Amino acid sequence: MDRLIQPKSVVVLDRRLQLTQALAQAVRWGYLPVNPANGVQPPRPRRKELAFLDQEGTEAIMDAARGTPVEAAVAIAIATGMRRGEILGLRWSDMDSQFTVARVSRTLQTSSEGIIFEQPKTSRSRRNVMLPVFLVPYLVRQREAQNARRIAAGDAWIETGAILDNFDGEPWNGWCFGRAFTKFLKKAGLPHVRFHDLRHAHATLMLSRGVHPKIVSERLGHASIGITLDTYSHVLPSMQQEAADAFDEMFLGEADVAEAL
């Protein structure tokens, strides 16, 4: 049975509340004159500058991954924008028979206690993601390779239903997968990127192709469209120009636009 635990953000907030309440009790007992936690504002975290792969870089990674242990994971990440834990937590039962949609209902995390499954961070993280046709051959090859390993392993095979298994049926440990991905990039002579950057590549490519940010936000499982717009604002300037051009063509016509320029 999957082990479900509270999201980390909930645990952190709960601990802050407990500390505040404990200090308030100390004030009531006369041990402290005031509650030092009152009015405390946590520092705002600095946003890290994200590395974005363009289409050429994304295709280079996909081509190099062909035939490697990380092939299916790379293809799924680029095709869906799922998080690493969501991909490693996928089971064949989460896919329909034709591989047209995937259901995200759990995320795999690696801790000192081993592999655990968490509930997705928000209700919007629990979602159905439509799959592009180009992903189907990757899933078929992964299933065939897994079936061959299952037969070869015999009674030693551990049946978990995981799409991405650690060669014995068990889900792939996140730390081990991270090392395997880094090793793959180095062996292929590709620049180092995080596996998470493939998620950013998915979003960037979708937005640059004119896919509505609302749809991109739903595919990524963001809590709100505002997160999507803030994170991928680098794509928006070109979209702003396209919007202006579209209005010019509607109200001026191509000939008048050319004359006005």
N, C-alpha and C positions, 0 to 999 in steps of 0.2 A: 504494500500500500504506500502511496506517495506520502511523504511527510510534508505537511504544509505549515509554514511559519509566518509570523507577521512580517510585513515589509519593513525594511530597516528604518525608513522615515518615521513610521508609527512608533517603533521602539525608541528612537531618539527623542521624539516629542514626549513620550510617556515618561522617560527618565527626567527630562527637564521639568515636567509638571511635578513629579515626586520630589525633586530637589526644592522647588519653590514652596511646596506645601510643608516640607520639613523645616525650612527656614522660618516660615510663617508661624509654625508651632513653637519654635525656639523663641520668637518675639513674644508670643502669648505667655510663655513660661518665664519671661524676664531674662533669659540668657543673652539675648541680643537686643539692642535698642531699636534697630530697624531691620527690615528684610533686605539684605544686599542684592537679592535677585530682582527686586522691584525696579522697573525702569531700565533694566539691562537690555541692550539691543545687540544681537549677535552681528559680527561683521559680515558684510555682503561678500560672498565668494566671487572671486574674479573669474570671468568667463574665459575659458581657454580658447585660443585661436585654433579652429578646426582645420584639418587637412582635407581637402576635397580632391577626389580623383575625377579626371575628365573621362570622356568616353574612350579615348585611346588607352589611357592607363587602366581603365576597368577591363577593357577587352584583352589587354596584355596579361592581366592576372588570370582571367578566365581561360585563355589559351594555354598558359603555362600550367594551370591546375589540372588540365585534362589528363586522366590516367593516374593521378596522385590520390593519396588517401583523403585529401581535403577538397577534392573536386566537387562533390555534391554540396558540401557546406558553403563553398564559395558561390556556387550557382544559386543556391537558395537565398543567400544574403543579398546578392545583387538583384535577383528577380523579385524579392519581396520587401526588402528593407527591414527584416526582422532583426531583433537583438540576438546576440550570440546565445544567451541563455534560453531564449525562445526557440532557436533553431536546434540546439542540443536537446531540448526537452520535447521535440516533436516525435510523435509516434505515427506509425502507418495508419492507425485508426483515426488520426486527426485529418487524414486526406480522404477525399471522395475517390471512388473507383477510377475515375478518368483523370485524376490529378488536375482538377480545374479550380479547386479551392482548398485552403488549409485553415484549420481552426486552431487559434492560439488560446490555450486554456491553462498553461503552466509554463514556468521558466526554471531551468536547471541552474543551480548554484553549487559551487564547490567551496566547502569550508573545512575547518580542522576536523569536523565530525564526518567528513566524506561528502558524497553527493546527496544533495537534498533538492526537493522540488518546492518552489514557492508559488503562491498565487500571483498572477500578474499585478503590477504595481497599482494600476487604476482599473476602473470598469472599462475604460476605452482600450486598455491594453488587451482585454479579453475580446478578441475580434476574429472575424473571418477575412482572409486575404485571398483575393482572386489571383490565380497563378497564370502567368503567360505560357503560351504553347512551347516556347523554346526550352522551358525548364523540364518538360516531360521526359525527354531522352536521358537527362541526368538522373532523374528519379528511377527510371526503369533500370538503368545500369547499376545504380546503387542497390536496388532490390535484388537484382540477379546476382551481384557480387556477394551480397549478404546471404542469400540462399545457398550459394556455393560454400561459404564459410560455415554455415549451419550444418550442412551435410558432412563436411570434413571434420567438424568438431564433435559430432555425435552427442553423447550424453554430457560432454563438457560444456555444451552451448547453454548460455543463460538467456532464456527467453524473456525479454522485457518489452518487445514491440517497438524499440527505439529505431528511428530511421538512421541516425548516425550512431553506430555502435563502436565500441573500442575493440573491434575484431573478435569479440567473444560473446556478443549479444548485449553486454552491459552498456549503459549510456556512456558517452565519451566524457571523461573528466575535463572540466573547463580549463584547468591549468595545463593538463597534458595537450589538449587541443591547441591552446595558445602557443605552446612550444612547437607543436607540429606545424602550425601556420607560419611561424617565424622561420623555422628551418626550411620550409618550402620556398619562401621568398628568397632566402639567401642562396639556396641551391639553384634557383631559377635565374639568379642575377638581377632580381627586381628590387627597386627601392623599398625600404622598410615602411610599411604602413600597418596600422592596427586592423584587426579583423572588423572592428566597429566602424572603420572608415568605409567599408563596403556598404553599410547602411546609409551613410551620408551620400555615397555615390548614387545609390538608388534614388534618394530624394532629389538630389541635384539634377540628375538626368530627367526625372519625371517633370520637375518644374521647368527646366529649360525646353522641354518638348511641349509646353503649354498645358500640362495636366493641372487642373484646378487645385490650389493649395489645400482646400478642404478634403479632397480625395487623398492627396499625399499624406495629410495629417491622419486620416483614418487608417491608411495602410501602415503607417509607422506606429500607430497606437499612442499618439501623443494625447495628453490630457486635454489640450485645447489647440485650436488652430493658431493661436497667438504664439505658442512655443515653436510651431513649424515656421511661421513667418519670421520670428526673431532669429532662429537658428540658421535659416537659409536666405537671409536678406541679401546675400551677395548675388543671388540669381534674379532678384526683383528688378534692378534697374533696366535690364534688357526687356523684361515683361512690361514695364511701364512704357517704354518706347513703342513696343508692339501695340499696346492699347491705344496710344496716341495716333499711331499710324492707321489703326483700324477705323478710328473716328474720322480721320482725314479722308479716307477712301469712301466712307459712308456719306459724308456731307459735302465733300468737294469733288470726288471722283479722281481716278488716277491721273487723268490729263491735267486737271486743275492743281493737283498736288505737285506734279512735276513743274508746272508753270510758276507756282508759288515759291518753289525752291530755287 
